[in-house]
Every structure is written in C-alpha cells, then in structure tokens.
Amino acid sequence: MSRVHRRTGRGGPGKEDDLVTEELLVNQEVRIAGAPISWGINEVEGWGYQMGTQRVLDEAVSLGLPAIESGPEGFLPKDPVKASRVLGEHGLHLVGGFVPVVLHRAEAREEGLASVERQAEFFAATGADVLMLAADIEGEGYEENVELDDAGWEELFEGLSLAEEIGARHGLTVAMHPHFGTAIERPHHVRRFLKGCETGLCLDTGHLMVGGDDPVEVAQLAAERVRIVHLKDVDRSLAGEVAEGKVGFEEAVRRGVFRPLGEGDVDTERVIGVLEESGYGGWYVLEQDIMLGGEPERGRGPVEDVRKSLDFVRGVLQRRKGT
C-alpha cells in the first residue's frame, strides 16, 4: 500500500478543508485490516479449535473490515484463483501473510526460500501487498528460545536478502516479523536485526512486549523501516512471566496474555501517533492471538473482541484527524 498523501487546504477553513478531513479519515480507516489469528486460526498443530473460513470472513465483513491477512496455508484455497474468488465474494482485499522459515542455517536455506517463493507467488496472484517473514528455529510451536552466533546472524541476513529478491520479483514488500519463539524475539535481537540489514520491519506491538521490548521505543527507533503493523494489546504482568520463562507462550495465550486494544498495557495510541507522524501509510492489522475450545455462538466470541479493537483504532484515527 502506498503512503497516504496528506493535503491541506489554503486560505483558511472551509468546505475544501472539510472534504480533505473526510478524505483523510476514509483513507485511514481503509488501512485497518483483520487477521485470522484473532479468530484462533493458527498453523501450530493442536492450537485450539479452528473456526471455518466462511464464518471468519463473514464476521470480518460484518465489522466493516476491508482487508484480511491470509492466515496459515489451508485457511484460504491453495489455488489463488479460487482464493481470489472467495475473498472477492466477501469484498475483502488480501493484505499478505505470515511466513515462518529457517534462514539462519545454510543447509535449511533452500527449503526455506522455496517456501517463500511458493507463498510469494500465491500472495502476488491474489493481489496482496506484504510478505511477513519470521526467523523460524525449527521447533514445534513457539516455546523454544535460541541465541544465534555471529555466523548464524550473517546467514540470516543473507537469507533475508535473498527473500527480498523473491518478494521484489513478485511485486511484494518483505518485512521481518519479530515473534516470540523465533530467532528474533528479544530487544537485543531486534536491535541486531535493525543494525545488521536493511530489510523492512513488521512492527508487532504484542510480540515486542512479550519479548520484553517497548513497542513505542521500537516505533521511535525504526519508524522508517516499518512496512506493516500488527496491533496487539498485552497483559504486561503475564507477558513478563513469559519473558522470564515462568510461563510458556501457548499457556499465556490460553490465559489471555493478548487483550482487545485498549484493555492491556501497550500504549497503542502513542505507537500509532509516532508512526503517523513519521509518514507511515501502510496497514494496521488487528491481531489478538487466542485459542478456542469450541465453536462460539453466532455473534459471540472472537468477533466481539475484534469489534472492540476496531472501535479503539477508529477512535485513535478520529482524534488524530484534526492534527
């Protein structure tokens, strides 16, 4: 998605300024997208009850979301023509998707880049914008931690460069997603990534905080590197237990470490403010990682929390429209 061009009226307030303000607000609101993980859809085996694609997309549309991420492979049809048809029937644009791959080991790179190539082809064919990489460490789920040595970091940076070439060939922006349980999860990992390469950043407020980082500080430090934003709110106390190794990541998700926006400890409004002031014009993706025990009643369950988060972000953008 291209950056939003902000116009200002000249000659004092009037109808032109009102139209500009309305146009800006509309442009901002169509930058808010959803993600299947907010409905409990996850690639990790055994990750709770998995709702059907039709219901998830129906509920996303009912909230007025214009776009959604792809979710794990299999959530949308594998054939991009069929996937485009399903999305089109719901009036949804595909933002892109999350691609966890191992790039820090030379012997695993070929397989990892093949996955990037396959999913880049799918995203491009379905009109997506961004491919989000995670530095996978080959564990089951996101329970393990790893520290790369200097050679591992160099391998990772080289792999990211090759992944960016794949993305560019398909017209996609590639962004690295710091994620708990991957090689880039802690503050020093994020700083090493930012210092060691020029790959874009997926700023995920939730995973940054769970990893012990400050999302506002990262936004201030790396605003010009941000290519897409995942907005999560977090219970700071429970996140601290995860960062200290006292509680596993999946257990924390079960216990509600991720909250609807405005109900946790992330200063989401300030994050958005920092990014908007920097000229960021990309997607704000609403994400709240959850696990479900079964099919929710119609109109209940995840859709209620997504509505809260959407209302929160709309309120932030509404307050900013006059600034």
N, C-alpha and C positions, 0 to 999 in steps of 0.2 A: 504494500500500500504506500502510495506516495505521501510525502509530507503535506499537511494542510497549509494552504496559503492564506494567511490572515490579512484581510483588507480592512482599512479604517476609513471612515467617511471624512470628508473635508468640509470645512465651512460650518462646523457646529453640528449639534444633534438634530436629527430629523428622520424622515422616512428612510433615507438611504442607510443611516446608522441602524435603524430598527431591522431592516432587511439583512444587513450584514450580520447583526447579532443572531437573528434567527438562522441564517445560513451556517454560521459558525457552530451553533448548538446542534443543528442537524448533523453537520459533519462530525462533531464529536460523538454523538450518540451512535452513529452507524459504525463507529470504531470499537464498540463494545461487543465482544463475541462470547460464546459459551464453550464448554469443553465436556466431553462425555464423562471424565473422571468425577465431575460434580454430581453425576448420577450413579457413581460407583463402578463405572466401566474401566477396567484396568487389565493390562497384559499379564500381570503376575498370576500364576496358577493358584487357585484357591482363594482369590481376592473377593470374597463375599458373593452375594447373589448378583447376577448380571441381568439388568433390565433389557428388554428388547429394543432394537434400533428404532422401530416405528414410534414407540411411546416416547423415547428420549427426544427424537426430532420433533414430534408433535408438541411436546411440552416446551422445547426451546422456542418454537414458533409462537406458541401461545403467550410467551413472555415478551414477544417483540424483538427477540434477538435476530440480527440479520445474518449472522455467520457462526460457524462452529468449527472446532478442530476435528481431525479425523478419528481420534481415538485409536486404540490398538488395531493392528491388522485383523480383519474379520468383522469389525463393527460395521463398516461400510462394505458393499460388494467389492470384490477384488478387481473386477472389470471396471475401469474408470468410466466407461460409457454408462454402465448401469449405476455406478456411484453418482455420476453427474445427474442422471435422471432422478434418482431418489432425492438428492439434495434440491434439484430444481422443482420437484413436486412440492417441496416444503418452502420454496423461496429462500433457501439458505445458500450462502457463499461458503466455500471451504477455505479456512484460514491457512491450513497446513497441518503439520503433525509432529509428534514426538518420536524420535528415532534413537533408541539406546544402542550403541555399538562399541565394540572394543577397538580402540585405535592406538593404545599405548604399547602394544606388543606387536612386533613386526610380523610374527607368524600368524597373527589373527587379523592383520590389516586387510588382506584380500577379501576375506569373508565379510568383514565389517563394511568395506567400501562397496561390496556387491549389494549389501542391504541398503546402503544409502542410494545407490544407483536405482535399485528397484523401486524404492519408495519415492524418490525424486521424480521418476517417470510417472508414477501414479498421481502425485501432487500436481505436477505440471499439467497433466491431461485433464485434471478436474478443476483447473483454474485457481489453484492455491498460490499463496504468496511466500510462505516461510517454511523452512525445514529446520526443526529444532533438534540438535544433537545432544545426547548425554554421553559422558565418558564412562561407559559400562565397564564393570570389573569382573564379569562372568560369574557372578553369584546368583543364587535364586532369590528374587525379590531385591529388597533394598536394606538388608540387615547387616551386611558386611562393610568394613571400612578398610581403606588401603592408603598407603603413602607411596607415591611414585618417587623413584630416584631420578637423578638428572637425566639419565638415558631414557627413562620412561617418559619424562616430560618432553624431551626432544622428539621421541617417536609420536607422542600425542600431537604435538604442534605440526609435525609433518603430515600426519593423518588428517588433521583439520584442514590444512592447506589443500590436500587432495579432495577432501569432501567439498570444500568451497568451489573447486573447479567443476565438480559434478553439478553442484547447485547452479552455478553460473551457466553451464551448458543447457540447463533446463529452465532458465529464467527465474530461479528461486533465490531468495536470500537465505543464507545459512547462519544460524545463531546457536551458540553453545549455551546449554541449559544446566547451570549448577543444580545438583539434585542430591539429596541425602542418599547415601549408599552407593555413590559413584566416586570416581577419582577426583571430582571437583565438588566438594561438599562443604568445606570449612573456609573461614575467612582467608587463611593463608593460601589455600588452593585458588580461590577466586582472584586474589592479588597476583599470584604467579601466572595464572591464565592471562589476565589483563596486561601484564608486563611482557609476557613471552611471545605474544602473537597479536594479530590484528583482526581475528575473527569476531563477528558481532556477538552480542550478548542477549540471551533471553533472561530478562530480569524477573525472577520468580520470588515474590516477596515472602512466601511461605517457606520455601526450601532454604532461602537465605537465613531466615530467623531460626529454623530448626537446626541448621548447621552452626549456629552461634554468631551469625553476622547481623548487621544493622542494614535493613533494606534502604533506608533513607541515605545512609552513608554511601552505599554502593551506587545508588541513583546519582548522587552528587559527584562521585568519583568517575563514573563511567557513562554519564548520560549520552554522550555522543556515540557510544558503542552499542547502545540499546536498539535492538531491531524488533523486539516484540516483548510484551509484558504479560506475565501471569499474575493476577491479583488474588492473593490468598490472605486470610486473616488467621491469626495463630494465638493459642493459649500459651503465653510466654513461659509460665511455670512448667507445664508439661513438656514444652519444647526443650527447656533446659535439662530436663531429665533424659530426654533422648540424646542431646548433645553430650551429656556426661556418661552415656552408656548405661544408665539405670533402667531405661525403658526402651524396648525395641521399637523400630519405626512403625511396623504394622500394628502393634499393640497400641501405640499412641494414636494412630488413625482411628482404631476402634473406640478409643476413649475420647475422641473428639478434639484432637490437637488442632485441627483446622476448623475454623469457625466462619459463619457468614460475615461478609465485610462489615466492619463497624462494631462487631461483637467480640473482637480479640484485641491484641496488643500491638499490632502493626499500625504505624501511622500512615495509613493508606492515602489519606488526603494529601499529606505532605509529599509522599512519593510521586503522586500524580502531578502535584504542583511543580516539583523540581523538573520532572520530565517535560511538562508542557512549556515551562519557561525556557528549556533548552532547545525547543523547536521540534520535539518528538511528535510524529504524526502517525504512528503505527497503531496496531491493535492493542486494546486492553482486553485480555481474556479472563473471564471469571472462572476461577478454579477453587474447588473445595474438595480435596481428596476425602472420600468417605467409603465405608463398607456397609453393605446392606445385608440384612438377614433374610429378606424375602421381598416379594412384590408389594410395593406400597399401594394404599388405596388411591383411587383416582383423585387427582387434585391435592394429594398429600405427599409427604416425603421430600425428596431432593428438590422438587420444583419450588417448594416453599422457601428453602434456603437460597436458591438461585435468585428468586424474586427479591429477597432482602438485599442480596449483594448488588443486583442490578439497580434497585432503587437507590442504594447508597452511592454508587458511581454516578448515576444520573444526577443525584443531588450535588455531588462534588463539581461536576461539569457545569451544572446550572449556576452554582455560586461563583464559578470562575468566568462565566461568560461576559461579565462586565469589566473584567480586569484587563 
